[in-house]
Amino acid sequence: MVIKKTYLLIIVLLCLSVKLFSAEAWIRINQLGYLPQSVKRAVFLAKEPADVSFFALHHALTDEIVFQSENPAAKGKFHTFCSTYVLDFSAYDKPGVYYLKAGNAISPPVIINRNVYDGTADYALNYMRQQRCGYNPSLDMTCHQHDGYEVYGDDPQKHKFVDVRGGWHDASDYLQYGTTSSNAVFQMLFAYQQNPNAFDDQFEADGKAGANGVPDILDEAKWGLDWLLKMYPEKEILYHQIADDRDHASFRLPAEDKVDYGWGPGTGRPVYRATGKPQGLFLNKNRSTGIASIAGKYAAAFAMGSDLLKPYYPEYVTTLQQKAEEVFAYGVANPGVCQTAPGKSPYFYEEDNWTDDMQLAASVLYHTTNNNRYLQEAARYGRMEPVTPWMCSDTARHYQWYPFVNAGHYLLSTVGHPQIKKEFTGNMLLGLESMYRRAQSNPFLVGVPFIWCSNNLVVAMATQCRLYRETTSDNRYLEMESALVDWLFGCNPWGTSMIVGLPAKGDYPADPHSALWHNHRIQTWGGLVDGPVYGSIFNRLLGVHLTKEDVYASFQTDWAVYHDDYADYSTNEPTMDGTASLTYILSARQKEGASSPDKHTYVQGGIIRTNPEKKNISLIFSGHEYADGYETILSTLTKQRISASFFFTGDFYRNPDHKSLIQQLKEKGHYLGAHSDQHLLYCAWEKRDSLLVDKATLLQDLKANYAEMSKFGIMPADAPCYLPPFEWYNDSISSWCKEAGIQIVNFTPGTYSNADYTIPDMKNYLSSKDIYKRILAKEKKENLNGNILLFHIGTSAQRKDKFYPHLDKLIKELKKRNYTFTNLNGLIN
């Protein structure tokens, strides 16, 4: 496994010659980051007794202490950890990149920003597209084109063929379940219903790159709905599963699936029809008692789809609504559970509850029909299971109580009927309170039972916390909600995210249980892995083993075990339904951050243009050696009432001749930023991807620049935008800057405003008249929306034709053309 070197930045910045932290003490954080106004907690762990009476939050670039706290909450001994503490820094809300220090332990970079969750829900859809069956856009290949043959049917034609191509593979195997797929469809639709602005349109309906006018999450949900319609082809014929554990023959690509289920290698798989009776083609049988559990799930997905897809597929949604009402009635007539069918092994989804599925279906149908009968049915079913049973238990069988969160309670808590609203709000509270009491037993504030797919339970409980908070404005479980989300991103004993690829620079599952990864090095980006299990579960599962040294050995306990090893299918296998369930809580967090959509244009990780839809222009000025244009520029900006941005090198800031002008710019409210310390060239002119500095040199250069700025009271948090020297950089430079909390900006190409430094002897020389004309020519041809115009605050004496006397005229002309001049930092941050 490749562990990401998240500590390197801090090691470089501190320039310490001693160890930064003890190998026996760690600080666990949410590696993705924290919203400015959110609960912010980290957990200190030590293998030996430690007295932590004080901790501090330091700026990652300057090492300045920006927040400190005495007497953090001591949580005592926890399994193999002799000392644990909760480090709460919620009171600090200034965006930036920092690190925590407690004792001699130092955390990975701590990011505070309102955009930390932006795009994460859409990112999870990468895994959903990778799981598609029939046609897989991630692999650009078809698979399972002969599905399938009905089993357990009552048709005289034995094993008749039914076309059920499509849907998603359930996990790293290629089985397909109506149980998990219908829940995945509902979860994605619900996420979109609650947080529509969090989702983008970057992919076609078939999953290939390209916008189609439909949010990607709705495209993905419709892919699942199309399959569910095939699995419920007509009244009282409902299929719930394709294939069985004979699938577990080998690691292979889906198009290479040649398992023989009795019709020849790769020529068709069994399609299990719901009968309401125990099923299993071999010795092992499930304990099915009815059809309502699967019928309710299908009905909820159909009904939600009929509501949300209406603007895009008006005829399609009529079919969905009809199917929803029809299959709901089928469930009413056949109460009980429809469990998945085992094959040769004893494992299957042992679902024991069904009233929650019927409650959810009735709740959604009430919303889509406004028929009071469905409201009464929803309440009746809901009263049969006030609390999802796992929330009051310390263990459960595999998928015993599923779905793991009952969204029906939330939907009933929002209806206009006061008694029902109060009753089901109370039901949500019961589950939360039970889990909150259990969570008090550990410093991570995570009380879910560590059964197979425990991460699904973590997501479910975070979802219930959030929904309860939204419907009641009661924040008493906000800390637990935050802790649960933090757990998924690294605030756990192992310090790893549980989502492949998030965050990009963090520690995340790098060796998941996946044929795509293990055989072909195709990573399962966006997939939520199963998560930790009790040590007792790991030790008794069949076929689980490790293929290499356990890098997390120091953090394993009987309480919870996790391995980043492809051979551990119990903790490190991504799951389709778990990933789909992420879309709600991640989009809700993005909504809470409420950052504006990022419409800036990036090149090599640097912003070269702000929102092209707005008639905004940003003026920026750089300075290193010269400042001869200062008085004219400041007079013009003052006269035109424009706030501009000035980026100076450390040499410029430390020059005593510039002290007064810097102070005046600051007093006038202009942005003052960094431009490197001594104007180094970071990468080769002739080959941009060839670095001329390493990470340590770059960060030292930045640190020295900001040190000079601090003498004027300008802190990194005040100046997060950075103009690189020579306006020349590459994606590595941008990445390293971002790790330090700095965003590179640059001029917008095409105006040639930056040529105001050129002298006649240069091949690229342009006169001020030429520059002026080119700016207006570009405006006429394309527009200057979002353009960043770069000028120099001073130029060599060899350039006699200075541009700054023309600045006032240019501004007046562009104002006539209805442009607004806006400070760059304000547009970006």
C-alpha positions in Angstrom: 0.0 0.0 0.0 1.2 3.5 -0.8 0.6 5.8 2.2 0.3 9.4 1.1 3.0 11.6 2.7 0.6 14.1 4.3 3.2 15.1 6.9 5.8 16.3 4.4 4.5 19.9 4.2 4.7 20.3 7.9 8.1 18.7 8.1 9.5 21.2 5.6 7.8 24.2 7.1 9.0 23.6 10.6 12.6 22.8 9.5 13.1 20.8 12.7 16.1 18.7 13.3 14.3 16.5 15.9 11.4 14.2 15.4 8.1 16.0 15.0 6.0 13.5 16.8 6.4 10.4 18.8 5.8 7.2 16.9 3.6 6.3 19.8 1.2 9.4 19.7 -1.0 10.6 16.9 -3.6 13.2 16.2 -6.5 12.1 14.0 -8.5 14.6 12.0 -11.0 15.0 9.2 -8.5 15.0 6.3 -11.0 16.5 3.9 -11.4 19.5 6.1 -13.8 21.5 8.2 -16.5 24.0 7.4 -15.7 27.4 9.1 -18.9 27.4 11.3 -19.0 23.6 11.9 -18.0 21.5 14.9 -14.2 20.9 14.6 -12.8 18.1 16.7 -9.7 15.9 16.5 -8.6 13.0 18.6 -5.3 12.5 20.3 -4.1 8.9 20.8 -1.1 7.7 22.7 0.2 4.2 23.4 1.8 5.4 26.6 0.4 7.6 29.4 0.4 11.2 28.3 -0.7 14.4 30.1 -2.0 16.8 27.5 -2.9 20.0 29.3 -2.7 22.2 26.2 -3.0 22.1 22.5 -2.6 24.6 19.7 -3.6 25.2 16.1 -0.8 26.6 14.0 -0.8 28.1 10.6 0.8 25.7 8.2 3.0 28.2 6.4 4.1 30.5 9.2 3.8 28.2 12.3 2.0 31.0 14.0 -0.4 29.9 16.8 -3.8 31.0 15.7 -5.8 29.2 18.4 -5.0 27.5 21.6 -6.9 25.7 24.3 -6.1 24.4 27.8 -7.4 21.2 29.4 -8.7 19.3 26.4 -11.3 16.7 27.3 -9.5 13.6 28.5 -11.1 10.3 27.5 -8.7 8.0 29.3 -7.6 4.6 28.3 -9.2 3.2 25.2 -8.4 -0.4 24.4 -4.6 -0.5 23.4 -4.3 3.3 23.8 -3.3 4.4 27.2 -4.3 8.1 26.7 -6.9 9.7 24.5 -8.1 13.3 24.3 -10.6 15.2 22.3 -9.2 18.4 20.8 -12.0 20.8 20.1 -11.1 23.8 18.1 -14.7 24.7 16.9 -14.2 28.3 18.1 -11.7 29.0 15.3 -13.4 29.7 12.0 -10.9 31.5 9.7 -10.3 29.7 6.4 -6.8 28.4 5.8 -4.5 25.5 6.2 -3.2 24.7 9.7 -1.9 21.8 11.8 -2.6 20.8 15.4 0.1 20.2 18.0 -0.5 18.4 21.3 2.5 17.4 23.3 5.0 16.3 20.6 2.3 15.0 18.3 1.5 16.9 15.1 -1.5 16.4 12.9 -1.7 16.2 9.1 -2.7 19.5 7.5 -6.0 20.8 8.9 -8.1 22.6 6.2 -10.8 25.1 7.1 -12.8 26.3 4.2 -16.5 26.5 3.2 -15.7 24.6 0.0 -14.2 21.5 1.4 -17.2 19.4 0.5 -17.8 20.9 -2.9 -18.1 18.3 -5.6 -17.7 15.3 -3.2 -21.2 13.9 -3.7 -20.7 14.0 -7.5 -17.3 12.4 -6.9 -19.0 9.4 -5.4 -20.9 8.9 -8.7 -17.5 7.9 -10.3 -17.9 4.6 -8.5 -21.6 4.2 -9.5 -20.7 4.6 -13.1 -17.9 2.1 -12.7 -20.4 -0.4 -11.3 -22.8 -0.2 -14.3 -23.7 -3.6 -15.8 -24.8 -4.1 -19.4 -22.7 -1.2 -20.7 -19.9 0.0 -18.5 -18.8 3.6 -19.5 -15.7 3.5 -17.2 -14.4 0.5 -19.0 -16.1 1.3 -22.3 -17.3 -2.3 -22.7 -20.4 -4.4 -22.6 -21.0 -7.2 -20.2 -23.7 -9.8 -19.2 -25.6 -9.5 -22.4 -27.4 -12.8 -21.9 -29.2 -12.1 -18.6 -31.0 -14.0 -17.7 -33.1 -17.1 -16.9 -35.9 -17.1 -14.4 -35.6 -19.4 -11.5 -38.4 -20.1 -9.0 -41.0 -19.1 -11.5 -44.3 -20.8 -12.0 -44.3 -20.6 -15.8 -44.6 -24.0 -17.6 -41.6 -22.9 -19.7 -38.8 -24.0 -17.3 -36.0 -21.4 -16.9 -37.6 -18.9 -19.4 -35.4 -16.1 -20.6 -36.1 -12.6 -19.3 -34.2 -9.5 -20.4 -32.8 -7.9 -17.3 -29.7 -6.3 -18.6 -28.5 -3.1 -16.9 -28.3 -1.9 -13.4 -25.2 -2.0 -11.2 -22.9 -4.8 -9.9 -23.4 -4.9 -6.1 -19.7 -4.6 -5.1 -16.5 -6.1 -6.4 -18.3 -9.2 -7.4 -20.9 -9.1 -10.2 -24.1 -10.1 -8.4 -27.0 -7.8 -8.7 -29.6 -7.2 -6.0 -32.9 -5.4 -6.3 -32.7 -4.8 -2.5 -29.5 -2.7 -2.6 -30.1 -1.2 -6.1 -33.6 0.1 -5.3 -32.2 1.6 -2.1 -29.3 3.2 -4.0 -31.8 4.7 -6.5 -33.9 6.2 -3.6 -30.8 7.5 -1.8 -29.5 9.4 -4.9 -33.0 10.8 -5.7 -33.5 11.8 -2.1 -30.0 13.5 -2.1 -31.0 15.5 -5.2 -34.4 16.4 -3.8 -32.9 17.8 -0.6 -29.8 19.4 -2.1 -30.3 20.0 -5.9 -27.7 22.7 -6.2 -24.9 20.4 -5.1 -25.0 18.4 -8.3 -23.4 19.2 -11.7 -23.9 18.0 -15.2 -20.6 16.6 -16.6 -21.7 13.2 -18.0 -24.2 11.9 -20.6 -27.0 9.5 -19.7 -24.8 6.6 -20.8 -22.1 7.6 -18.4 -19.6 9.0 -20.9 -18.1 12.5 -20.4 -20.2 15.3 -21.7 -23.2 17.3 -20.4 -26.7 16.4 -21.5 -28.8 18.9 -19.6 -29.7 16.5 -16.8 -27.8 16.5 -13.4 -25.5 13.5 -13.3 -27.1 12.1 -10.2 -30.4 11.9 -12.0 -28.8 10.2 -14.9 -27.4 7.6 -12.5 -30.7 7.2 -10.7 -32.5 6.7 -14.0 -30.0 4.0 -15.0 -31.1 2.2 -11.9 -34.8 2.8 -12.5 -34.6 1.5 -16.0 -33.2 -1.8 -14.6 -35.8 -1.9 -11.8 -38.6 -1.6 -14.4 -37.1 -4.7 -16.1 -37.0 -6.4 -12.7 -40.7 -5.7 -12.3 -42.0 -6.3 -15.8 -45.6 -6.8 -15.0 -48.1 -7.0 -12.2 -47.2 -9.5 -9.5 -44.0 -10.6 -11.3 -41.0 -9.2 -9.4 -37.4 -10.3 -9.7 -35.0 -9.5 -6.9 -31.6 -10.9 -7.8 -29.3 -11.8 -10.7 -26.6 -14.5 -10.1 -25.5 -16.0 -6.8 -22.2 -16.7 -5.1 -21.0 -19.0 -7.9 -19.9 -15.6 -9.3 -17.1 -15.7 -6.8 -14.9 -17.8 -9.1 -12.1 -15.4 -9.7 -11.0 -11.8 -10.0 -11.9 -10.7 -13.6 -13.3 -7.9 -15.6 -17.1 -8.0 -16.0 -16.8 -8.5 -19.8 -14.6 -11.6 -19.0 -17.3 -13.2 -16.8 -17.5 -16.8 -18.0 -19.1 -18.5 -15.0 -21.4 -21.4 -16.0 -24.7 -21.3 -14.2 -26.0 -24.2 -16.2 -26.6 -22.6 -19.6 -23.0 -22.6 -20.7 -20.0 -20.4 -19.8 -21.0 -16.7 -19.8 -24.3 -17.4 -21.6 -26.8 -16.3 -19.0 -27.2 -16.0 -15.2 -30.1 -17.0 -13.0 -32.7 -14.3 -12.3 -34.4 -15.0 -8.9 -38.1 -14.3 -8.8 -39.7 -13.2 -5.5 -42.0 -15.9 -4.1 -42.3 -15.0 -0.5 -40.8 -18.4 0.5 -37.3 -19.5 1.4 -34.9 -19.7 -1.5 -31.5 -21.1 -2.4 -30.6 -23.5 -5.2 -28.1 -25.4 -3.1 -28.0 -26.6 0.5 -28.1 -23.1 2.1 -31.5 -21.4 2.1 -32.6 -17.9 3.1 -35.5 -17.2 5.5 -37.9 -15.3 3.2 -41.4 -14.8 4.5 -43.0 -12.4 2.0 -42.5 -9.8 -0.7 -43.3 -6.5 1.1 -39.6 -5.6 1.8 -38.6 -5.7 -1.8 -41.9 -4.3 -3.1 -41.7 -1.4 -0.8 -38.2 -0.5 -1.9 -39.2 -0.7 -5.6 -42.3 1.4 -4.9 -40.3 4.2 -3.1 -37.8 4.4 -5.9 -40.4 4.5 -8.6 -42.5 7.1 -6.8 -39.5 9.3 -6.0 -38.4 9.0 -9.7 -41.8 10.0 -11.0 -41.6 13.2 -9.0 -38.0 14.3 -9.7 -37.6 13.2 -13.4 -40.8 14.9 -14.5 -39.0 18.0 -16.0 -36.8 15.7 -18.1 -38.9 12.6 -19.0 -42.6 13.5 -18.8 -43.9 10.3 -20.4 -41.5 8.0 -18.5 -42.6 9.3 -15.1 -46.2 8.3 -15.9 -45.0 4.7 -16.1 -43.0 5.1 -12.9 -46.0 6.4 -10.9 -48.2 3.6 -12.2 -45.6 1.0 -11.3 -45.1 2.6 -7.8 -48.8 2.2 -6.9 -49.0 -1.2 -8.4 -46.0 -2.7 -6.7 -46.9 -1.1 -3.4 -50.3 -2.9 -3.5 -48.3 -6.1 -4.2 -46.4 -5.5 -1.0 -49.6 -4.9 1.0 -50.9 -8.2 -0.2 -47.7 -10.1 0.6 -46.3 -8.9 4.0 -42.9 -10.2 5.1 -39.3 -10.1 4.0 -37.7 -11.2 0.7 -34.1 -12.0 1.5 -31.3 -12.4 -1.0 -30.7 -16.0 -2.1 -27.5 -17.8 -1.0 -25.5 -20.1 -3.2 -22.9 -22.5 -2.1 -21.7 -20.4 0.9 -23.9 -19.5 3.9 -23.7 -15.7 3.3 -26.7 -13.6 2.2 -28.4 -10.4 3.1 -30.4 -11.5 6.1 -33.0 -8.7 6.1 -35.5 -9.2 8.9 -37.6 -6.0 8.7 -40.1 -4.9 6.0 -42.5 -2.4 7.6 -39.9 0.4 7.2 -39.9 -0.3 3.4 -43.7 -0.1 3.2 -43.7 3.0 5.4 -41.2 4.8 3.1 -43.1 3.8 -0.1 -46.4 5.1 1.3 -44.7 8.3 2.5 -43.4 9.0 -1.0 -46.7 8.0 -2.6 -48.5 10.4 -0.3 -46.2 13.2 -1.6 -46.8 12.3 -5.2 -50.5 11.7 -5.1 -51.7 13.8 -2.1 -53.9 10.8 -1.3 -54.6 10.7 2.4 -54.9 6.9 2.3 -51.1 6.7 1.7 -50.4 9.0 4.7 -52.5 6.7 7.0 -50.8 3.6 5.6 -47.3 5.2 6.1 -48.2 6.0 9.7 -49.6 2.5 10.3 -46.4 0.8 9.0 -44.2 3.3 10.8 -45.7 2.5 14.1 -44.7 -1.2 13.7 -41.0 -0.2 13.9 -40.5 3.1 15.7 -36.7 2.7 15.7 -34.5 0.9 13.2 -33.4 -2.0 15.4 -29.7 -1.8 14.8 -29.7 1.6 16.5 -30.5 -0.1 19.8 -28.2 -3.1 19.4 -24.5 -3.8 19.6 -24.5 -6.3 16.8 -26.6 -7.6 13.9 -26.5 -10.1 11.2 -25.4 -9.1 7.7 -27.9 -6.4 6.4 -30.4 -7.7 9.1 -32.2 -4.3 9.4 -32.1 -2.6 6.0 -32.1 0.1 4.8 -29.9 1.3 7.6 -31.8 4.6 7.9 -35.5 5.0 7.7 -36.2 8.1 5.6 -39.9 7.4 6.0 -39.6 8.8 9.6 -38.2 12.0 8.2 -40.8 12.3 5.5 -43.6 11.9 8.0 -41.9 14.4 10.3 -42.4 17.0 7.6 -46.1 16.5 6.8 -48.8 19.0 7.8 -50.6 16.6 10.2 -49.4 17.8 13.7 -49.9 14.5 15.5 -48.1 12.4 12.9 -45.3 15.0 12.6 -44.7 15.0 16.3 -44.9 11.2 16.6 -42.3 10.5 13.9 -40.0 13.3 14.9 -40.0 11.6 18.2 -39.1 8.2 16.6 -36.1 9.8 15.0 -35.1 11.2 18.3 -35.3 7.7 20.0 -32.8 6.2 17.5 -30.4 9.2 17.9 -30.5 9.1 21.7 -29.8 5.4 21.8 -26.8 5.8 19.5 -25.6 8.9 21.4 -25.5 7.0 24.7 -23.4 4.2 23.0 -21.1 6.8 21.4 -20.0 8.2 24.8 -17.9 5.1 25.3 -15.1 6.2 22.9 -13.3 9.4 22.0 -14.4 9.2 18.4 -18.1 9.6 19.4 -19.0 6.7 17.1 -21.5 4.3 18.5 -22.4 2.1 15.5 -21.9 -1.7 15.9 -18.8 -2.8 13.9 -20.6 -5.4 11.8 -20.0 -6.1 8.1 -20.4 -2.8 6.2 -20.2 -0.7 9.3 -19.4 2.4 7.2 -23.0 2.2 5.8 -24.2 2.5 9.4 -22.0 5.5 10.0 -23.4 7.2 7.0 -27.0 6.2 8.0 -26.5 7.6 11.5 -25.0 10.8 10.2 -27.9 11.1 7.8 -30.4 10.7 10.6 -28.6 13.3 12.7 -28.7 15.7 9.9 -32.4 15.1 9.0 -33.4 15.5 12.6 -31.5 18.7 12.8 -33.1 20.0 9.6 -36.7 19.3 10.7 -36.4 20.4 14.3 -33.5 23.0 14.4 -32.3 21.0 17.5 -28.5 20.9 17.5 -27.9 18.6 20.4 -26.6 15.8 18.1 -24.6 18.1 15.9 -21.3 17.0 17.5 -22.1 13.3 16.9 -23.1 14.1 13.3 -19.8 15.8 12.7 -17.8 13.1 14.4 -19.5 10.5 12.2 -18.6 12.4 9.1 -15.1 13.0 10.4 -14.7 9.2 11.0 -15.2 8.6 7.3 -12.4 11.0 6.4 -9.8 10.0 8.8 -10.7 10.8 12.4 -10.6 7.1 13.3 -7.9 4.9 14.9 -6.2 4.2 11.6 -6.1 7.9 10.4 -7.5 6.9 6.9 -10.4 8.0 4.8 -12.9 5.3 4.0 -13.6 6.7 0.5 -11.3 5.9 -2.3 -9.6 9.1 -3.6 -11.0 11.5 -1.0 -9.2 13.6 -0.2 -6.8 13.5 -3.1 -3.8 14.3 -1.0 -4.8 12.3 2.0 -4.6 8.7 3.2 -7.4 6.7 1.7 -7.9 3.0 0.7 -5.2 2.4 -1.9 -5.6 -1.4 -2.2 -9.3 -2.1 -2.2 -10.9 -5.5 -2.7 -11.6 -5.1 -6.4 -10.7 -7.1 -9.6 -10.4 -3.9 -11.5 -7.8 -2.7 -9.1 -6.0 -5.9 -8.3 -5.7 -7.2 -11.9 -5.7 -4.0 -13.9 -4.8 -1.2 -11.6 -8.0 0.6 -12.4 -8.8 2.4 -9.1 -12.3 2.4 -7.6 -12.5 6.2 -7.3 -15.3 7.5 -5.1 -16.2 4.1 -3.6 -17.0 3.8 0.1 -15.4 0.7 1.5 -17.1 -1.7 3.9 -15.3 -0.3 6.9 -14.0 -1.8 10.2 -15.5 -4.9 11.8 -15.2 -6.3 15.3 -12.1 -8.4 15.8 -14.3 -11.4 16.5 -16.0 -11.0 13.1 -12.8 -10.7 11.2 -11.3 -13.8 12.8 -14.2 -16.0 11.9 -15.0 -15.0 8.3 -14.2 -17.5 5.6 -11.5 -16.7 3.0 -10.3 -13.4 4.6 -6.5 -13.0 4.9 -3.8 -10.4 4.4 -1.3 -10.4 1.6 1.3 -8.0 3.1 2.4 -6.5 6.4 -0.4 -4.7 8.2 0.6 -1.0 8.3 -2.2 -0.4 10.7 -1.2 -3.1 13.1 -0.6 -0.6 15.9 -4.2 0.6 15.7 -6.0 -2.8 15.6 -8.2 -3.7 18.6 -10.9 -6.1 19.4 -13.2 -3.1 19.2 -12.5 -2.5 15.5 -10.2 -3.9 12.8 -9.5 -2.4 9.4 -7.0 -3.3 6.7 -6.1 -1.6 3.4 -5.5 -5.0 1.8 -7.3 -6.3 -1.3 -7.6 -9.7 0.3 -9.7 -8.4 3.2 -13.2 -8.3 1.7 -14.7 -7.7 5.1 -13.3 -4.2 5.6 -11.9 -2.9 2.3 -14.4 -3.8 -0.4 -16.3 -0.8 -1.9 -20.0 -1.2 -2.1 -22.5 0.2 -4.5 -25.3 1.0 -2.1 -23.0 2.4 0.6 -21.5 4.7 -2.0 -25.0 5.9 -3.1 -25.9 6.6 0.4 -23.0 9.0 0.7 -24.6 11.4 -1.8 -27.1 12.8 0.7 -24.7 13.6 3.6 -22.0 15.0 1.4 -24.4 17.2 -0.6 -25.9 18.4 2.7 -22.5 19.4 3.9 -21.8 21.2 0.7 -25.1 23.0 1.1 -24.1 23.9 4.6 -20.9 25.4 3.3 -22.9 27.4 0.9 -20.0 28.3 -1.3 -20.8 29.6 -4.7 -20.3 27.3 -7.7 -16.7 27.5 -8.9 -16.9 28.9 -12.4 -13.3 30.1 -12.6 -11.0 29.0 -15.4 -7.9 27.1 -14.3 -4.7 26.4 -16.0 -2.1 24.1 -14.3 -4.1 24.6 -11.1 -4.0 28.4 -11.2 -7.0 30.7 -11.7 -6.5 32.7 -14.9 -10.1 33.9 -15.2 -13.0 34.4 -12.9 -16.6 33.7 -13.7 -17.0 34.3 -17.5 -20.7 34.9 -17.1 -20.1 38.2 -15.2 -18.9 41.5 -16.6 -16.2 41.7 -13.9 -12.6 42.7 -14.5 -9.9 42.4 -11.9 -6.8 44.6 -12.0 -3.7 43.2 -10.5 -0.2 44.7 -10.2 3.1 43.0 -9.5 6.3 44.4 -8.1 9.8 43.3 -7.5 12.5 45.9 -8.2 10.6 49.0 -9.5 7.8 51.1 -8.2 7.9 54.2 -10.4 4.2 54.0 -11.4 2.9 53.8 -7.9 1.7 57.4 -7.5 -0.1 57.5 -10.8 -1.6 54.0 -10.3 -2.9 54.8 -6.8 -4.3 58.2 -7.9 -6.1 56.5 -10.8 -7.6 53.7 -8.6 -8.7 56.3 -6.0 -10.3 58.5 -8.6 -12.1 55.6 -10.3 -13.0 54.0 -6.9 -11.5 50.7 -7.8 -10.0 48.1 -5.4 -7.1 46.3 -7.0 -4.7 43.6 -6.0 -0.9 44.1 -5.5 1.5 41.2 -5.5 5.0 42.0 -4.2 8.1 39.9 -3.6 9.8 39.6 -0.3 12.5 41.9 -1.7 9.9 44.5 -2.5 8.4 44.4 1.0 11.7 44.6 2.8 12.9 47.5 0.7 12.7 50.6 3.0 11.9 52.8 0.1 8.6 50.9 -0.4 7.4 51.0 3.2 5.2 54.1 2.8 3.5 53.0 -0.4 2.7 49.6 1.1 1.1 51.2 4.1 -0.9 53.6 1.9 -2.1 50.7 -0.3 -3.2 48.8 2.9 -4.9 51.9 4.3 -6.8 52.3 1.0 -8.1 48.8 1.3 -6.3 47.2 -1.7 -5.3 43.6 -1.5 -1.6 42.9 -0.7 -0.3 39.5 -1.7 2.8 37.5 -2.3 4.9 37.2 -5.4 7.7 34.9 -4.1 10.6 36.1 -1.9 13.3 36.7 -4.4 11.5 36.2 -7.8 12.7 32.6 -8.4 11.9 30.8 -11.7 10.0 27.7 -10.6 10.0 25.7 -13.8 11.8 25.8 -17.2 10.6 28.2 -19.9 11.1 25.6 -22.6 9.6 22.7 -20.8 6.9 23.7 -18.3 6.7 20.4 -16.5 10.4 20.5 -15.6 10.8 21.8 -12.1 13.7 24.1 -11.2 12.8 24.0 -7.5 11.8 21.2 -5.1 8.9 21.4 -2.7 11.1 22.4 0.2 12.6 25.3 -1.7 9.2 26.5 -2.9 7.8 26.5 0.6 10.8 28.2 2.1 10.4 30.8 -0.6 6.8 31.3 0.3 7.4 31.4 4.0 10.1 34.1 3.6 7.7 36.2 1.4 4.9 36.0 4.0 7.3 36.7 6.8 8.1 40.1 5.2 4.4 40.7 4.7 3.7 39.9 8.4 5.8 43.0 9.3 3.0 45.0 7.7 0.3 43.1 9.6 -0.6 41.0 6.5 -1.1 37.3 7.5 -1.5 34.3 5.2 -5.2 34.2 6.0 -5.5 37.7 4.7 -3.6 37.0 1.5 -4.6 33.5 0.2 -4.1 34.4 -3.5 -0.5 34.1 -4.8 0.9 35.4 -8.1 4.0 33.2 -9.0 7.2 34.9 -10.1 7.4 35.4 -13.9 3.7 34.3 -13.9 5.2 30.9 -14.7 4.4 27.7 -12.8 3.0 24.2 -13.3 0.5 21.8 -11.6 3.1 20.6 -9.1 3.7 24.2 -7.9 0.0 24.8 -7.7 -0.5 21.6 -5.7 2.2 22.4 -3.2 0.8 25.9 -2.8 -2.7 24.5 -2.1 -1.2 22.3 0.6 0.0 25.5 2.2 -3.5 27.1 1.9 -2.4 29.3 -1.1 -4.2 29.6 -4.4 -2.2 30.6 -7.5 -3.7 33.3 -9.7 -2.4 34.6 -13.0 -3.4 37.0 -15.8 -5.9 36.1 -18.5 -4.1 35.4 -21.8 -4.9 37.4 -24.9 -4.9 41.0 -23.7 -1.1 41.5 -23.5 -1.5 43.8 -20.6 1.4 42.1 -18.9 3.7 43.3 -21.7 3.9 46.7 -20.1 7.4 45.8 -18.8 8.9 45.1 -22.2 11.7 47.3 -23.7 12.4 48.0 -27.3 15.3 45.5 -27.5 13.0 42.6 -26.7 11.4 40.5 -29.5 8.1 40.7 -27.6 8.1 44.4 -27.1 4.8 46.2 -27.3 4.2 49.9 -27.0 1.6 51.2 -24.6 -0.6 52.1 -27.6 -0.3 48.5 -28.9 -1.2 47.1 -25.5 -4.2 49.5 -25.2 -5.5 48.5 -28.7 -5.0 44.7 -28.0 -7.0 44.9 -24.8 -10.0 46.6 -26.6 -9.6 44.3 -29.6 -10.0 41.3 -27.4 -13.0 42.9 -25.7 -14.7 43.4 -29.0 -13.9 39.9 -30.4 -14.6 37.8 -27.3 -15.4 40.1 -24.2 -13.4 40.6 -21.1 -15.8 38.9 -18.7 -13.8 37.6 -15.7 -10.5 38.8 -17.2 -7.6 39.4 -14.9 -5.5 42.3 -16.3 -1.9 42.3 -15.0 0.3 45.4 -15.0 3.5 46.2 -13.2 3.7 48.8 -10.5 7.0 49.9 -12.0 9.3 49.1 -14.9 12.9 49.5 -16.0 14.1 52.9 -16.9 14.9 51.5 -20.4 11.2 51.5 -21.0 10.3 55.1 -21.7 6.8 54.5 -22.9 5.1 53.7 -19.5 1.6 52.3 -19.6 0.3 53.5 -16.2 -0.5 57.0 -17.6 -2.9 55.3 -19.9 -4.7 53.3 -17.1 -7.3 56.0 -16.4 -8.3 56.2 -20.1 -8.6 52.4 -20.3 -10.7 52.1 -17.2 -13.1 54.8 -18.4 -13.5 53.1 -21.8 -14.2 49.7 -20.2 -16.7 51.2 -17.8 -18.5 52.7 -20.8 -18.8 49.1 -22.0 -20.5 48.2 -18.7 -17.7 46.4 -17.0 -17.3 46.5 -13.3 -13.9 46.4 -11.7 -13.8 44.0 -8.7 -11.1 43.0 -6.4 -9.7 39.6 -7.4 -9.5 38.2 -3.9 -13.2 39.1 -3.3 -14.2 37.2 -6.4 -12.2 34.1 -5.5 -12.6 34.0 -1.7 
